[in-house]
Every structure is written in C-alpha cells, then in structure tokens.
Amino acid sequence: MKLEILLSCMDQQAERLIHQSRIGGDAVVVDQCGREGYAEYATERGLVRVFYSAQRGLTKSRNLAIEKSVADICMLSDDDEVFLPDYEARIRKAYEDLPQADVIIFQIENWPTSLGDTQRQLRFPQTMKVSSVQISFRRESLLRTGVRFDPLLGSGSGNGAEEELKFLLDCQKRSLKIYYVPVTVARLEQSASAWFDGFDEEFFYRRGGTTRYILGRFLASLYAVYYVIRKRGLYEKYLTPGKALKAIFRGIRDNRVTRQARENAKR
C-alpha cells in the first residue's frame, strides 16, 4: 500500500520544507513559484518529487498533486505541518482496518476538533468540522469518481475558504465512504494563513458567498445565524454580531461564487 504526502506550498525550498515537516517517506510537493519545472531527491524511506508550477491557488495545487501522485493512499499537508515519526504506519493501519473507507479523517495536534475520540463514519453536517490538513484518501476512489478540489474556493481564489467542505460533500454525493479515525499523525505549527486576514466584514461576506455556493440559499442562511452566534467569542473584538450577520447575508444575497461557476460553465 503505497503512501504519499501531498504537500502544497508557495515559493519554498522543497528540501528544507520536507526536512522541517519530518516527512521520511514518499511525497509529492507542488511549489507555486511562478515557473514550471521538476526535481526529485531521496528521503530516508522514499522519494520526494517536486513539481514547480506557475499557477496560483491552493485547490489548483492540490489537484495537480493528485494528478502527479502514483500512490494508493494520499495524505494532504500544508507547509506548517510536522509529521510524527510513525505517521506512515498509523495511516496505513487505518486503511488496513477500514478496507471500505475511501476517505479517512485523522487528528492533528494543535488543531481543536469536536469530532471526539470515537471512530465512525462521517456524513454532512459532521464534515463541516473537518480541516483539509486532516484529510487522506484512496487515490483510485477520486480517479474513479472524478472528485477534485473546486478551483473557485480556497486560498488564491479570491472567494475565501470552505474548499474541504465542498470536497467532502462531493465525495458523499458520489457515494464515497468517509471515516473519522481518532489517531494523531501530525502537529500544526503556528504560521500566517495565506487567505485569513482576520474576522472583518470581508471575511463574513466571503463566507456567505461560499456557503451559498456549497449548501444552497436555505441551508446557508441557517448556517449564517448559527455561525454568527456560535463563533461570537472569536470575532466580537473585530466587529459586532449585527455587522457580521449583515455581511454574511450580503454574501449570500450576492451569490458571487455561484455566478462565477455559471459563467465558467458557459465558456
């Protein structure tokens, strides 16, 4: 069962990044650095293949990594993760124990989760609690169903995040089985996000647009109220709940991402 870490970065020195991330096995690195190119080098137990890309956008980076991977199992990674020494054994064991699983969500240190400590199958709305750095999958399942990350979402898209929610919903729609396994495989270091500039009105506006695109108007509206109430402690030093709710509903009303998708479909 071949495993590869799919690591997305921007303008990084790949060899230093692999060492910093403690990746000792096989990996695919996509470095969006403004040029096209390829390099490879050996690790302790495998091979790192580096694809330099002139594209911009996190989801495009991850889709390219999926395309270039030759593994049975892929685990997503950002450039601020550090893997545990036995991460390969932990990931492989989870897939051996769950042969029916197409996607497995793992635990990441320093990343709070409310998914608990019980192994179980996940469906919407539980998948709303998942971060992209927790996601692994059988590559053949994605190739068979055509599921990929949506390029209209994620860092570099101009529309904010939520790309992992759309990805997992697309997996569910295509009858792929998603499981949560409460096993830690890496820890997350503190680093500046490429897209998150704080809880300002633009953040809530974008969230309204992405959730409308992913969930539809009705569920997005319910989620807007829930999010503004539930996350008040995170954002209230930046703006009031009233302003947050107004911004998120403005994003739902404008429906910018859905309109972009329709325009792209006409081309």
C-alpha positions in Angstrom: 0.0 0.0 0.0 2.0 3.0 -1.3 1.5 6.2 0.6 2.4 9.7 -0.5 2.1 13.0 1.4 0.8 15.7 -0.9 2.3 19.0 0.2 1.3 22.4 -1.2 3.4 25.4 -0.8 4.4 28.7 -2.4 8.0 29.9 -3.1 9.6 27.4 -0.7 12.8 25.4 -0.8 11.4 21.9 -1.1 14.2 20.0 0.5 14.3 22.2 3.6 10.5 22.1 3.8 10.5 18.2 3.7 13.1 18.1 6.5 11.1 20.7 8.5 7.9 18.7 8.1 9.7 15.4 9.1 8.5 13.6 6.0 10.6 10.5 5.8 8.8 8.6 3.1 7.3 9.4 -0.3 5.9 12.8 -1.1 4.7 15.0 -3.9 5.4 18.7 -3.4 3.7 21.3 -5.6 5.5 24.7 -5.3 3.6 27.5 -6.9 6.6 29.7 -7.7 5.9 31.4 -11.0 7.7 28.9 -13.2 7.4 25.3 -14.5 9.9 22.6 -13.5 10.6 19.3 -11.9 13.1 17.9 -9.3 13.4 14.9 -7.1 15.5 13.6 -4.3 15.6 10.7 -1.9 14.4 10.7 1.7 15.1 8.2 4.4 12.5 5.8 3.2 11.3 7.1 -0.1 11.3 9.7 -2.8 10.2 13.3 -3.0 9.0 14.5 -6.4 8.8 18.3 -6.7 6.6 20.0 -9.3 7.2 23.7 -9.8 4.1 25.5 -11.1 3.3 28.9 -12.4 -0.4 28.5 -11.4 -1.8 30.2 -8.3 -4.4 28.8 -5.9 -4.4 26.2 -3.2 -7.0 24.0 -4.8 -5.2 24.0 -8.1 -2.1 23.0 -6.3 -3.8 20.1 -4.6 -5.4 18.9 -7.8 -2.1 18.9 -9.6 -0.6 16.9 -6.7 -3.4 14.3 -7.1 -2.7 14.1 -10.8 1.0 13.6 -10.3 0.7 11.1 -7.4 1.4 7.4 -8.0 0.3 6.3 -4.6 -2.6 4.2 -3.3 -3.1 6.4 -0.3 -2.6 10.2 -0.2 -2.5 12.5 2.8 -2.9 16.2 2.4 -0.4 18.6 4.0 0.3 22.3 4.3 3.7 23.8 4.8 3.2 24.3 8.5 2.7 20.6 9.5 5.2 18.4 11.3 4.5 14.7 11.0 5.0 12.2 13.8 7.9 9.6 13.4 5.5 6.7 12.8 2.9 8.6 10.7 3.2 6.1 7.8 2.4 3.1 10.0 -0.5 4.9 11.6 -2.1 5.9 8.2 -1.6 2.5 6.6 -3.0 0.7 9.6 -6.2 2.8 9.5 -6.8 1.9 5.8 -6.0 -1.8 6.5 -8.5 -1.8 9.4 -11.1 0.0 7.2 -10.9 -1.5 3.7 -14.3 0.0 2.9 -13.1 3.6 3.6 -12.4 5.9 0.6 -11.5 8.9 2.8 -10.1 8.9 6.3 -10.0 12.0 8.5 -7.2 11.9 11.1 -6.4 14.0 14.2 -3.9 16.9 14.1 -2.2 18.2 17.2 -2.8 21.9 17.9 -6.0 21.8 15.8 -9.1 21.7 18.0 -11.8 19.3 16.9 -15.2 18.4 18.2 -15.3 15.1 16.4 -14.5 13.3 19.7 -12.5 10.1 20.3 -14.7 7.5 18.6 -14.0 6.0 15.2 -17.1 6.4 13.0 -18.4 7.1 9.5 -18.9 10.8 8.8 -21.6 12.5 6.8 -22.8 16.0 6.4 -23.1 18.1 8.6 -20.3 16.4 10.6 -18.0 17.0 7.7 -18.3 20.8 8.4 -16.0 20.2 11.3 -13.1 18.9 9.2 -10.0 20.8 8.1 -8.1 20.0 4.9 -5.0 19.0 6.8 -6.9 16.1 8.4 -7.9 14.6 5.0 -6.5 11.5 3.4 -8.0 9.3 0.7 -7.6 6.4 -1.7 -6.4 8.0 -4.9 -8.2 5.4 -7.0 -11.5 6.4 -5.5 -11.0 10.0 -6.7 -9.9 8.9 -10.1 -12.9 6.6 -10.5 -15.5 9.3 -9.4 -13.8 12.4 -10.8 -13.9 14.2 -7.4 -11.4 17.0 -7.1 -11.0 20.3 -5.2 -13.0 23.1 -6.5 -10.8 25.9 -8.0 -13.4 28.5 -7.2 -12.6 28.0 -3.5 -9.6 28.2 -1.3 -6.5 30.4 -0.9 -5.8 32.3 -4.1 -9.3 32.1 -5.5 -10.5 35.4 -4.1 -13.5 33.7 -2.6 -12.2 32.6 0.8 -12.1 29.0 2.1 -14.5 26.1 2.6 -12.8 24.0 -0.1 -12.6 21.0 2.2 -16.3 21.1 2.8 -17.1 21.1 -0.9 -14.6 18.3 -1.5 -16.2 16.1 1.2 -19.7 16.9 0.1 -18.7 15.9 -3.5 -17.3 12.7 -2.1 -20.5 11.9 -0.2 -22.6 12.7 -3.3 -20.6 10.2 -5.3 -21.2 7.5 -2.6 -17.6 7.6 -1.3 -17.3 6.5 2.3 -15.8 9.0 4.7 -14.5 7.8 8.1 -13.0 9.6 11.1 -10.2 7.8 12.9 -9.1 9.5 16.2 -5.4 8.8 15.6 -2.9 11.7 15.5 -0.5 11.8 12.6 1.0 15.3 12.7 1.0 18.5 14.6 0.3 22.0 13.2 2.9 24.8 13.8 1.9 28.4 14.1 2.1 30.2 10.8 0.3 33.0 9.0 -2.5 31.9 6.8 -2.4 32.8 3.1 -6.0 33.8 3.0 -7.2 34.7 6.5 -6.8 38.4 7.3 -8.9 38.4 10.4 -12.6 38.4 11.2 -13.5 41.5 9.3 -16.6 42.2 7.2 -14.9 40.8 4.1 -14.4 37.5 5.8 -18.1 37.2 6.6 -19.1 38.4 3.1 -16.9 35.7 1.6 -18.3 33.1 3.9 -21.8 33.9 2.9 -20.8 33.5 -0.8 -19.0 30.2 -0.3 -21.7 28.6 1.9 -24.5 29.7 -0.6 -22.5 28.1 -3.4 -21.9 24.9 -1.4 -25.1 24.5 0.6 -27.8 26.5 -1.3 -29.6 29.6 0.0 -31.7 28.0 2.7 -29.0 26.0 4.5 -26.5 28.8 4.1 -28.9 31.2 5.8 -29.4 28.8 8.7 -25.7 28.3 9.0 -25.1 32.0 8.9 -27.2 32.6 12.0 -25.6 29.6 13.7 -22.1 30.7 12.9 -22.5 34.3 14.0 -23.9 33.1 17.3 -21.6 30.2 17.9 -18.3 32.0 16.9 -19.0 35.3 18.7 -16.1 34.9 21.0 -13.7 34.7 18.1 -14.7 37.8 16.2 -16.5 40.2 18.6 -13.3 42.2 19.2 -13.2 43.0 15.5 -16.9 43.8 14.8 -20.4 43.4 16.3 -22.6 40.4 15.7 -25.0 42.7 13.8 -22.4 43.7 11.4 -21.1 40.2 11.0 -24.6 38.9 10.2 -25.3 41.7 7.8 -22.1 41.0 5.9 -22.6 37.2 5.7 -26.2 37.7 4.4 -24.9 40.2 1.9 -22.6 37.5 0.6 -25.5 35.0 0.5 -27.6 37.5 -1.5 -24.9 38.5 -4.0 -24.2 34.8 -4.6 -20.8 35.7 -6.2 -19.3 32.2 -6.4 -22.3 30.5 -7.9 -22.4 33.2 -10.6 -18.7 32.6 -11.3 -19.4 28.9 -11.7 -22.3 29.6 -14.1 -20.1 31.9 -16.2 -17.3 29.3 -16.3 -19.8 26.6 -17.4 -20.9 28.8 -20.4 -17.3 29.0 -21.7 
